[in-house]
């Protein structure tokens, strides 16, 4: 029983980690995009 349960638990943990990594990456990408748009606004103000 444990032999079946352990890989299952491991897979669930991996899936959660993958989702967390993906979410973190997406969040950082959005943040960078936001920073760039702010940067562009500042550039427009300077120009």
JOSULKA-V529822 format. One record per residue. N is the residue number from 1. RES is the residue in three letters. NEAR is the number of other C-alpha atoms within 12 Angstrom. D_LAST is the distance of its C-alpha to the last C-alpha in Angstrom with 1 decimal. Layout:
((N:RES:NEAR:D_LAST) (N:RES:NEAR:D_LAST))
This chain:
((1:UNK:7:68.7) (2:UNK:9:66.4) (3:UNK:9:65.9) (4:UNK:10:64.5) (5:UNK:11:62.5) (6:UNK:12:60.8) (7:UNK:13:59.0) (8:UNK:14:58.0) (9:UNK:14:56.6) (10:UNK:15:54.8) (11:UNK:14:53.3) (12:UNK:14:52.1) (13:UNK:14:50.5) (14:UNK:14:48.8) (15:UNK:14:47.5) (16:UNK:14:46.1) (17:UNK:14:44.4) (18:UNK:14:42.9) (19:UNK:15:41.6) (20:UNK:14:40.2) (21:UNK:14:38.5) (22:UNK:14:37.0) (23:UNK:14:35.8) (24:UNK:14:34.3) (25:UNK:14:32.5) (26:UNK:14:31.2) (27:UNK:15:30.1) (28:UNK:14:28.2) (29:UNK:14:26.6) (30:UNK:14:25.5) (31:UNK:14:24.2) (32:UNK:14:22.2) (33:UNK:14:20.8) (34:UNK:14:19.9) (35:UNK:14:18.2) (36:UNK:14:16.2) (37:UNK:14:15.1) (38:UNK:14:14.2) (39:UNK:14:12.2) (40:UNK:14:10.3) (41:UNK:13:9.8) (42:UNK:12:8.6) (43:UNK:11:6.0) (44:UNK:10:5.0) (45:UNK:9:5.5) (46:UNK:8:3.8) (47:UNK:7:0.0))
